[in-house]
Amino acid sequence: MSQTDDSAKLMEAIVSLAKRRGFVFQSSEIYGGYNGFFDYGPLGIDLKKNIRDCWWDDMVRRRDDVVGIETSIIMHPKVWEASGHVGGFTDPLVDCKASKQRYRADQLFFAAVVVDGTTHGYVSALEAEDTAADLQAAAEKVKRKQALQGTLAPVVVQEFTEATPEQIPLIPSPATGEPGSLTPPRDFNMMFDTNVGALRDGSSKSYLRPETAQGMFVDFKNVVDTGRVKLPFGIAQIGKSFRNEITPRNFIFRSREFEQMEMEYFIHEDADWETAHKEWIQWCWDWLVSIGLPVSHLSLFDHEKAKLAFYSRGTTDIMFKYPFGVQELWGIAARGNYDLNQHAKASGKPQEIFDEESKKKFVPHVIEPAVGVDRIFLAVLAAAYAEEEITDDKGRTETRTVLRLSPRIAPVKVAVLPLLKKKEELTTRAKALYKKLQRRYAVFYDETGAIGRRYRRQDEIGTPWCVTIDFETIEGEGDTFTLRERDSMEQRRVTERELLDLLDEHVY
């Protein structure tokens, strides 16, 4: 099986598990679903909340230089005019006139089929884990179909945005495989329109926010005046954003409704922004590792200076190796003071801060780490999912599905299992422990089925530990339990105090 086949199989397994065990459901599923929107089930919402809580605890509660805020989803439309979203928040859109399909031009690729220096048409492919390999395979198919003699040159991959007017009619549509139906790219604004108030005209038009960042810029002065902050300091926010994606895809990776965790870190206009930028890149990297993402799946991508927005000093993305390819997970941008200046200009309200040392006012610059909760959610599922062959005490082999989630974010921290359902002494002690743990942790009580089957159920949802209340608990000395560790499946005796210490150490 090829690497592409393995990756597709892994993605299929993750999506299946997410539905089967109550992590993620398709929105409005009983009506056929709604593309680009998802619901989070009982386990999913706990995993998602744990991701948010870990980020908030580490970003805000455990730092002295970052404060939190929550701004409204719908803001004054002038906010989006000043920020440039009304005029410039666009993706290049391509239509296939034959199939009525729509594509983002920067996710549609093409290449010439060149044999012995002569071009014999073009091939196209949507962005994938190995787009170049897909285009090369398509070019080889064209060569065979046309019975071309000679040597096929390696394909040169190009975005559809780079296609010339002469090339566009010759590039086949991914939907039909035939040329002539693709339109030239055109700008498509991704903001969702809405109306505020009883009227439905231009005066009531507003937007669902496409990012949480602007709310922090608009409230910058409010935080400065009330928050007892001094440079450098950050304003953090977690909240829903909405983008009318042309082609939502890859499960929850690219959707139309999603949740962001963003922080705007304000620094002195004369500060060493490159050092601050690097420090935040390292902080974000370390945080991802702290919630269980393997270093082997992470990498850095520095955006080319020529492709940055004119106001941007530099942007680095932390990339993650998803089953469908290496994609952006977390963006860390040095945005200068563009946003505050824009809002000062549009509102007529200065966005300056007074510096006690220099005794002067200035507009601070900002470093912005911005990440999507849903992308982290998918990343931790992809990194944690495993299928392995195990052999029981009787020599029987079975396949175990396990989610090796970090205890920090696992939706259930520990499962409490009485060995036998019908033994009242066991169930009474188990329920007492369950209720005690429940005061501080997300725990699960299960007394149904064979103990091995109950272990498997917990493995599949990522529970780090199972505690079994057995006969030694109620008959032996010391009131100990059997603690079973998810990843190694090793078992040992622990006291209640040792269990609480273990949870306290790993769940923070």
matplotlib code that plots the C-alpha trace (Angstrom):
import matplotlib.pyplot as plt

x = [0.0, 1.4, 1.9, -1.0, -3.3, -2.1, -2.8, -6.3, -6.9, -5.8, -8.0, -11.0, -10.3, -10.2, -13.4, -15.1, -13.9, -15.0, -18.6, -18.7, -17.5, -19.2, -16.4, -17.7, -20.9, -21.8, -24.0, -27.7, -27.0, -30.7, -31.2, -28.3, -25.7, -24.5, -21.1, -18.4, -20.3, -19.8, -21.2, -19.1, -20.5, -20.2, -16.5, -15.7, -16.8, -14.8, -11.7, -12.2, -12.9, -9.7, -7.7, -9.2, -8.6, -5.0, -4.3, -6.1, -4.3, -0.9, -1.4, -3.3, -3.6, 0.0, 1.5, 1.7, 1.9, -1.3, -4.9, -8.1, -11.1, -14.2, -15.6, -18.8, -19.1, -20.9, -19.2, -19.8, -19.3, -16.7, -14.4, -14.1, -13.8, -10.9, -9.2, -9.3, -11.6, -14.4, -12.1, -9.4, -10.5, -10.8, -9.9, -9.4, -12.4, -12.6, -15.8, -16.1, -18.9, -19.6, -19.9, -20.9, -18.1, -16.1, -12.5, -10.0, -7.5, -4.6, -5.6, -5.9, -2.7, -1.7, 1.3, 2.2, 2.6, 6.0, 7.5, 10.9, 10.5, 7.1, 3.9, 1.0, -1.6, -2.0, -3.1, -4.7, -5.1, -6.5, -4.1, -3.2, -0.5, 1.7, 0.2, 3.4, 3.0, -0.6, 0.2, 3.0, 0.7, -1.9, 0.8, 1.9, -1.7, -2.0, 1.2, -0.2, -3.6, -2.1, 0.4, 3.2, 6.8, 9.7, 10.7, 8.2, 9.7, 9.1, 6.1, 6.5, 3.7, 2.0, -1.0, -3.9, -3.4, -0.3, -2.0, -1.9, -5.1, -3.8, -3.3, -6.7, -8.8, -6.3, -6.3, -8.7, -11.3, -10.6, -14.3, -14.6, -11.1, -11.8, -10.4, -12.3, -14.7, -12.6, -13.1, -10.3, -9.8, -11.9, -12.0, -14.5, -15.1, -15.3, -17.2, -20.7, -23.2, -26.0, -28.4, -28.8, -32.2, -35.6, -34.5, -33.0, -31.1, -27.6, -27.9, -28.4, -25.7, -23.1, -20.8, -20.1, -16.5, -13.9, -11.3, -11.2, -8.2, -10.0, -12.0, -8.8, -7.5, -10.8, -10.7, -7.0, -7.6, -10.2, -7.8, -5.0, -7.2, -8.7, -6.3, -3.3, -1.0, 2.3, 4.4, 5.1, 1.7, -0.8, -4.6, -5.9, -9.3, -11.0, -14.1, -16.0, -15.2, -16.9, -15.5, -17.5, -14.9, -15.2, -14.1, -14.3, -12.5, -10.5, -13.1, -12.8, -9.5, -11.1, -14.7, -17.0, -17.6, -14.6, -13.0, -9.9, -7.4, -5.6, -3.3, -2.1, 1.3, 2.0, 5.6, 7.4, 7.9, 11.6, 11.7, 13.6, 10.6, 12.6, 13.6, 10.0, 8.7, 11.2, 10.3, 6.6, 7.3, 9.2, 6.5, 3.8, 6.0, 6.6, 2.9, 1.9, 4.4, 3.0, -0.4, 1.0, 1.9, 5.1, 8.0, 8.4, 5.1, 6.0, 8.0, 8.4, 7.6, 8.7, 6.6, 8.5, 9.0, 7.6, 4.3, 3.7, 1.1, 2.7, 2.4, 3.8, 7.4, 7.4, 5.2, 6.2, 3.8, 4.1, 3.2, 1.7, 1.9, -1.8, -2.9, -3.6, -0.2, 1.8, -0.4, -0.5, -1.4, -0.4, 0.6, 2.8, 2.9, 4.7, 2.1, 3.7, 1.3, -0.9, -4.2, -4.1, -3.2, -6.1, -8.6, -7.3, -7.6, -11.1, -12.6, -10.8, -9.7, -6.0, -4.7, -1.5, 0.1, 2.2, 5.7, 6.8, 10.5, 10.6, 7.7, 6.2, 3.2, 3.4, 1.4, 2.8, 3.7, 2.2, 3.2, 0.2, 0.1, -3.2, -4.4, -7.6, -9.0, -10.5, -7.1, -5.5, -8.4, -7.8, -4.0, -4.2, -6.6, -4.2, -1.1, -2.9, -4.7, -3.1, -4.1, -2.0, -2.0, -2.0, -2.1, -4.0, -3.1, -4.7, -2.7, -5.5, -4.6, -6.8, -6.5, -6.6, -7.7, -6.2, -6.0, -2.8, -4.1, -2.1, -3.7, -3.8, -6.5, -8.0, -11.8, -11.9, -9.0, -9.7, -12.3, -13.5, -14.4, -15.7, -14.5, -18.0, -21.3, -23.2, -20.8, -22.3, -19.1, -17.2, -19.7, -20.2, -16.5, -16.1, -19.0, -17.5, -14.2, -15.9, -17.9, -14.7, -12.7, -15.7, -15.2, -12.0, -11.7, -13.7, -14.1, -16.2, -17.9, -18.5, -19.6, -21.0, -19.2, -16.0, -13.1, -11.0, -13.8, -14.2, -10.5, -10.8, -13.7, -11.5, -8.5, -10.5, -11.6, -8.1, -8.6, -5.1, -5.8, -8.4, -8.8, -10.3, -11.9, -11.3, -11.4, -8.0, -9.4, -12.2, -10.5, -6.8, -4.9, -4.3, -7.4, -5.5, -6.8, -5.5, -4.2, -4.0, -2.0, -3.4, -0.3, 1.8, -1.3, 0.8, -1.0, 0.1, -1.4, -1.9, -3.5, -6.1, -3.4, -1.1, -3.8, -4.6, -1.0, -0.7, -3.6, -2.4, 1.0, -0.2, -3.5, -2.8]
y = [0.0, 3.5, 6.3, 8.1, 5.1, 4.8, 8.5, 8.3, 5.2, 7.0, 10.0, 7.7, 5.9, 9.2, 10.5, 7.2, 7.2, 10.8, 9.9, 6.5, 7.6, 11.0, 13.4, 15.2, 15.0, 16.6, 19.6, 19.1, 15.4, 14.3, 16.8, 15.6, 17.7, 21.2, 21.5, 23.3, 23.1, 20.6, 19.7, 18.5, 15.5, 14.7, 13.6, 16.1, 19.1, 18.0, 17.5, 20.9, 22.6, 21.1, 22.5, 25.9, 25.7, 24.6, 27.5, 30.0, 28.8, 28.9, 32.0, 34.2, 32.8, 31.7, 34.8, 38.3, 40.1, 38.9, 39.7, 38.2, 39.7, 38.6, 40.8, 40.5, 38.4, 41.2, 44.6, 48.0, 47.5, 50.3, 48.0, 45.8, 48.7, 50.1, 46.7, 46.2, 43.1, 44.7, 45.6, 42.9, 39.8, 37.7, 34.4, 33.8, 31.8, 29.6, 28.2, 25.0, 26.0, 22.3, 20.8, 24.0, 23.2, 26.0, 26.0, 28.2, 29.1, 28.9, 25.3, 24.3, 23.3, 22.6, 21.5, 21.2, 17.7, 18.1, 15.2, 15.8, 19.5, 19.8, 20.6, 18.2, 19.8, 20.3, 18.3, 19.6, 18.5, 19.8, 20.4, 17.1, 15.5, 15.1, 17.3, 16.9, 13.1, 13.4, 15.7, 13.5, 10.5, 12.4, 13.5, 9.9, 9.0, 11.7, 10.4, 6.8, 8.0, 10.0, 7.3, 9.9, 8.7, 10.1, 11.2, 12.8, 15.7, 16.0, 18.2, 21.8, 22.5, 25.9, 27.5, 28.3, 31.9, 31.8, 30.6, 33.0, 33.9, 31.7, 28.7, 28.8, 27.4, 24.5, 23.4, 20.6, 20.9, 18.5, 17.7, 16.6, 16.1, 18.2, 21.6, 24.7, 25.0, 26.8, 30.5, 33.0, 33.6, 36.4, 37.8, 36.4, 38.1, 35.5, 37.5, 36.4, 39.3, 39.8, 42.6, 44.3, 45.8, 45.7, 47.0, 45.0, 47.6, 49.0, 50.9, 47.7, 45.6, 44.1, 41.0, 38.0, 38.4, 36.5, 36.7, 37.6, 39.9, 43.1, 43.0, 43.2, 46.1, 48.1, 47.6, 48.3, 51.7, 50.3, 47.6, 50.1, 52.5, 49.8, 46.9, 48.3, 47.0, 48.3, 47.4, 44.8, 43.1, 41.0, 40.8, 37.3, 36.0, 32.8, 32.9, 31.9, 33.2, 32.7, 32.5, 31.7, 29.2, 28.4, 24.8, 23.6, 20.3, 17.8, 17.3, 20.1, 21.5, 24.0, 24.9, 27.9, 28.2, 27.7, 28.8, 30.8, 31.4, 34.6, 36.9, 40.4, 41.1, 44.9, 46.0, 49.3, 50.9, 50.8, 47.2, 44.4, 42.9, 40.0, 38.7, 39.1, 37.2, 34.4, 34.1, 33.7, 31.1, 29.1, 29.5, 28.3, 25.3, 24.3, 24.6, 22.3, 19.7, 20.1, 18.9, 15.9, 16.8, 15.0, 17.1, 14.8, 16.1, 19.8, 22.1, 25.9, 27.8, 31.4, 33.4, 35.0, 38.7, 39.4, 37.6, 39.3, 42.0, 45.4, 46.2, 42.8, 42.6, 38.8, 35.7, 32.2, 29.3, 26.2, 23.4, 20.0, 16.7, 15.9, 12.7, 14.8, 16.6, 19.2, 22.2, 25.4, 24.9, 28.1, 31.5, 33.9, 37.3, 40.6, 43.0, 46.4, 49.0, 48.9, 47.8, 50.4, 53.1, 52.1, 52.2, 55.5, 57.0, 55.6, 56.4, 59.7, 58.2, 58.1, 54.6, 55.8, 54.7, 56.9, 55.7, 56.7, 56.3, 58.4, 60.6, 60.4, 58.9, 56.4, 53.6, 50.2, 47.4, 43.9, 40.2, 38.0, 34.3, 33.0, 29.4, 27.5, 25.3, 22.9, 22.5, 21.6, 19.2, 17.4, 17.5, 15.8, 13.1, 12.4, 12.2, 10.1, 7.6, 4.1, 0.5, -2.2, -6.0, -7.3, -10.7, -11.6, -14.0, -16.9, -16.2, -14.7, -11.8, -8.8, -5.3, -2.5, 1.0, 3.6, 7.4, 8.3, 11.7, 13.8, 13.7, 17.5, 17.4, 13.9, 14.2, 11.5, 11.5, 8.2, 5.5, 3.8, 0.1, -2.3, -5.8, -7.3, -5.5, -7.9, -7.6, -4.8, -4.2, -3.6, -1.2, 0.7, 1.4, 2.2, 4.7, 6.4, 6.8, 8.0, 10.7, 11.9, 12.2, 13.8, 16.9, 17.8, 15.7, 14.4, 10.7, 7.8, 5.0, 1.7, -1.6, -3.3, -6.1, -7.9, -5.9, -6.3, -5.0, -2.0, -1.3, -1.3, 1.2, 3.6, 3.1, 4.1, 7.4, 8.3, 7.8, 7.7, 5.5, 2.9, 2.1, -1.3, -1.9, -5.6, -8.1, -7.1, -3.6, -4.7, -7.7, -6.7, -4.3, -0.7, 0.0, -0.2, -0.4, -1.8, 1.1, 0.3, 2.7, 3.2, 3.3, 0.5, -1.4, -2.1, -2.6, -1.9, -1.4, 2.2, 3.8, 6.6, 9.1, 7.9, 8.1, 11.7, 12.7, 11.1, 13.1, 16.3, 15.9, 15.2, 17.1, 20.8]
z = [0.0, -0.9, 1.5, -0.1, 0.5, 4.1, 4.7, 3.2, 5.3, 8.4, 7.7, 7.0, 10.4, 12.3, 10.8, 11.5, 15.1, 15.6, 14.5, 16.2, 19.6, 19.8, 19.0, 15.9, 13.9, 10.6, 11.2, 10.3, 9.4, 9.4, 6.6, 4.6, 6.3, 5.7, 4.0, 6.1, 9.4, 12.2, 15.7, 18.6, 20.5, 24.3, 24.0, 21.4, 23.4, 26.4, 24.2, 22.6, 26.0, 27.4, 24.5, 25.1, 28.9, 28.5, 26.1, 28.3, 31.5, 29.9, 27.8, 30.3, 33.8, 34.2, 32.6, 34.2, 30.9, 29.1, 29.9, 28.5, 26.7, 24.9, 22.1, 20.1, 17.0, 15.1, 15.3, 13.6, 9.8, 9.8, 11.8, 8.8, 6.4, 8.4, 8.8, 5.0, 5.2, 3.1, 0.3, 0.5, 2.4, -0.7, -2.2, -5.9, -7.2, -10.3, -11.7, -13.8, -16.3, -17.2, -13.7, -11.8, -9.3, -7.7, -6.6, -4.9, -7.6, -5.1, -4.3, -8.0, -9.7, -13.3, -15.3, -19.0, -20.5, -22.2, -24.3, -25.9, -25.5, -27.1, -25.1, -25.7, -23.4, -19.7, -16.6, -13.4, -9.8, -6.5, -3.7, -2.0, 0.1, -3.0, -5.7, -7.9, -7.9, -8.9, -11.8, -12.9, -12.9, -14.9, -17.4, -17.9, -18.5, -21.2, -22.8, -23.0, -24.2, -27.0, -27.8, -27.6, -28.3, -26.5, -23.0, -20.7, -18.8, -15.0, -14.5, -13.4, -10.8, -11.0, -9.2, -11.3, -10.3, -12.5, -15.6, -18.6, -20.5, -23.3, -21.0, -19.1, -22.0, -22.4, -18.7, -17.9, -15.1, -12.1, -12.2, -15.9, -17.0, -20.1, -21.0, -21.9, -18.9, -16.3, -15.8, -15.1, -11.3, -9.7, -6.2, -3.8, -0.4, 2.3, 4.9, 5.8, 5.4, 7.9, 8.8, 12.2, 13.1, 11.4, 8.1, 5.3, 3.3, 3.0, 6.3, 8.3, 6.6, 8.8, 8.9, 11.0, 12.1, 10.0, 12.8, 16.5, 16.2, 15.3, 18.5, 20.5, 18.4, 18.7, 22.5, 22.9, 24.6, 26.9, 28.1, 28.5, 30.5, 32.8, 32.9, 34.7, 31.9, 30.6, 27.6, 26.6, 27.2, 25.4, 24.9, 24.3, 23.1, 22.2, 20.1, 17.0, 13.5, 10.2, 6.6, 3.6, 2.3, -1.4, -0.9, 2.8, 3.0, 5.0, 7.7, 10.3, 9.0, 6.7, 7.7, 7.5, 11.2, 13.4, 16.7, 17.1, 19.9, 19.2, 21.2, 20.3, 22.0, 22.0, 22.1, 22.1, 18.6, 19.1, 20.5, 18.9, 17.1, 15.6, 19.0, 20.3, 17.2, 17.7, 21.4, 20.5, 17.8, 20.4, 23.0, 20.6, 19.5, 23.2, 24.0, 21.2, 22.4, 26.0, 24.8, 23.1, 19.5, 18.5, 17.4, 14.4, 13.0, 13.5, 11.2, 10.6, 7.4, 6.9, 4.5, 1.6, 2.1, -1.4, -0.6, 2.8, 3.2, 2.8, 6.5, 7.7, 8.9, 9.0, 9.4, 10.4, 10.4, 12.6, 10.2, 11.2, 9.2, 8.8, 7.0, 4.0, 4.0, 5.8, 6.5, 8.5, 12.2, 13.9, 12.4, 14.3, 12.5, 13.2, 12.1, 12.9, 14.0, 11.0, 12.6, 15.4, 12.9, 10.7, 13.4, 14.7, 11.2, 10.6, 14.0, 14.8, 18.2, 18.8, 19.7, 21.3, 24.6, 26.9, 27.7, 31.2, 30.4, 27.2, 28.3, 24.8, 23.1, 20.3, 18.6, 19.7, 17.3, 17.7, 17.5, 16.7, 17.4, 15.9, 15.9, 15.2, 18.0, 15.4, 13.6, 16.9, 17.6, 14.4, 14.9, 18.3, 16.9, 14.0, 16.2, 18.9, 16.7, 16.5, 15.7, 17.1, 17.4, 21.0, 22.5, 25.6, 28.4, 26.5, 23.3, 21.3, 19.1, 18.5, 17.1, 19.7, 18.6, 20.9, 21.2, 22.9, 24.0, 26.5, 30.0, 29.8, 27.1, 27.2, 27.6, 30.3, 32.8, 34.6, 34.4, 37.5, 37.0, 39.6, 38.7, 39.0, 38.6, 40.9, 43.9, 46.0, 48.0, 44.8, 43.2, 46.5, 46.8, 43.1, 43.2, 46.3, 44.5, 41.3, 43.2, 44.9, 41.7, 40.0, 42.1, 40.3, 37.2, 34.2, 35.2, 33.8, 35.7, 33.8, 35.3, 32.2, 30.3, 30.7, 32.2, 29.1, 26.9, 29.2, 28.9, 25.1, 25.2, 27.3, 25.0, 22.0, 23.6, 24.9, 28.7, 30.2, 33.2, 34.4, 38.1, 38.8, 42.2, 42.8, 45.6, 47.0, 47.4, 49.7, 51.4, 51.5, 53.6, 52.6, 50.4, 47.1, 43.5, 40.2, 38.1, 34.4, 32.1, 28.6, 26.5, 28.0, 29.4, 32.5, 35.8, 39.4, 42.8, 44.0, 47.0, 46.7, 47.7, 45.0, 42.4, 43.4, 43.2, 39.8, 38.5, 40.1, 38.4, 34.9, 34.6, 34.9]

ax = plt.figure().add_subplot(projection="3d")
ax.plot(x, y, z, "-o")
ax.set_aspect("equal")
plt.show()
